[in-house]
Amino acid sequence: MNQHGVLLEDLAAELLGELPEEGRQAALTLLRTIHDAPYAWPQAPGGTCAGDVREAHFGCCWMRYTLREEELEILDAGWLG
């Protein structure tokens, strides 16, 4: 696995540690997809904060995130399980 994969695994462990294994795997898949194409997802409605806030939905999980100087910042994440 490359260094970005390791970083994503570590990030997922910190952000999603309370989820059951199935939820962590679904959210990690979504996080990898966002990482590969962050601008492919629509902007979040309502402009909850300044900047480019986007939402990604994937199966039973979702994330709200922003990009700051080419880095992903996860604002919120959830799993419907």
N, C-alpha and C positions, 0 to 999 in steps of 0.2 A: 504494500500500500504506500502511496506517495505521502509526502509530508502534509499536504492539504487534507487527505483522508484522515490522517491521525489527528489533525487539529479539529476536524469536524466531529470525529468520534469523541474527543475530549469535551468539546463544546456541548454536544448532545448529552453526554453524561452529566454535565453540570446543570444544563437547562431543563433536562427532561428526566432527571433522576427519580422523581416521584411516580413516573408513569410505569405501568406494567411493561414487560418485555415487548409485547405486541405493539403497544403505543409508542415505545421508544424507537422500534424499528421503522414504523410508519413515518414518524416525525423525522428520523434521520434520513430516510429516502427523500422526503420533501426538502429537507435542508440541503442535501446534495444537489437536488434539481434546481433549487433557488441559486445555489452557489454557481452552477454552470451557466445559468441564464437569468440574472437578477432582474433585468428590465423586461422580461417576457411576461411578467405578471401585472395585472392592472393596479392603478393607484387606488388607495383606500378612499372610500367615500367620506365626505364630511371634513376632510382636512384636519384630523385630530391634533396634529402638531406641525410646526414649520418643517419644510423640507419635503423630500420625495418619499412618502410612506406608501408601501405597497402591501397587498394581501395575496397570499397564495393558499389555495385549497386543494387538497389531494386526498381523495378517498375519505377517510374518517379523521383527518387531522388538518390543521390550518396554522398559518403563521402570519403575523404582521411584522414588517421589517422596514428598515431604511438603509440607504447606502451613504456612508460618510467616508469621503476620500478613498473610494474604491474598497471599503471594508463593509461587510454586512453587520448590521446591528439588529438583533432580534428584539422586537419590542414586546411581543406577546406570542404565545404558542398554546395550542390546545389539542386535545384528542377526544373524540366522541366515542368512547368505548365502555 
